[in-house]
């Protein structure tokens, strides 16, 4: 339904824009195929034998008669766009019937027919097909969301029409969710079947094992964070005992006056640099369980 409505809107917009072409080609073919009528020549008899042959409406061929009025000519142009040109009856037979009055301007008529086929039958029809395909792809990408939005709107309208007693009976203030169960599969099953499914449902078991594994890893990560924090506090106490500022930034380059330090002092300085690098990310970690 969504695809049909979207494609219908596109086709109507394109036809409204190109309607000038239908009217223009209809005017051209009506002028080219217009046959003189006997009543038009009664007031001017001397010109009767000099002008085109006059026909009554009953003697015209159906393929020529349709072009005698503009409304039917517009409809014929729309049908010709779909491929129903009737080339033999409308264009070939009048040209080869040895009557110069059935097809007044053969060259100009065939030229307009060729232009009509290129513009209307080929270009416009391919344009409509391409737009329809593009609309289908766009609708398919958002079809799920549109379907859900339509369902929500329909349900909201339907809910407003229900009596208040039914709405109060259906409405629930609290929903209980059991993440380790698969309740949808147990609908319509007996109690024995439900017990069997609980024992044999591998998907639910795997889901429960996954949650347990995640909880275990989370606890282990928290314990590692505590151990790291304790080691950092211990190193800070060691630096304080050595009368060094644990919060001071120490460059990696050793100053000239530190050249006489022993290896132990250099080890302490390296440890201090490690502490300074570890403090910032540790402070940003929050306790989560």
Secondary structure, 3 states (H helix, E strand, C coil): CHHHHHHHHHHHHHHHHCHHHHHHHHHHHHHHHCCCEHHHHCCCHHHCCCCCCCECCCCCCHHHHHHHCHHHHHHHHHHHHCCCCCHHHHHHHHHCCCCCCCCCCHHHHHHHHHHHHHHHHHHHHHHHHHHHHHHHHHHHHCHHHHHHHHHHHHHHHHHHHCCHHHHHHHCCCCCCCCCCCCHHHHCCCCHHHHHHHHHHCHHHHHHHHHHHHHHHHHHHHHHHHHHHHHHHHHHHHHHHHCCCCCCCCCCCCCCHHHCCCCHHHHHHHHHHHHHHHHHHHHHHCCCCC
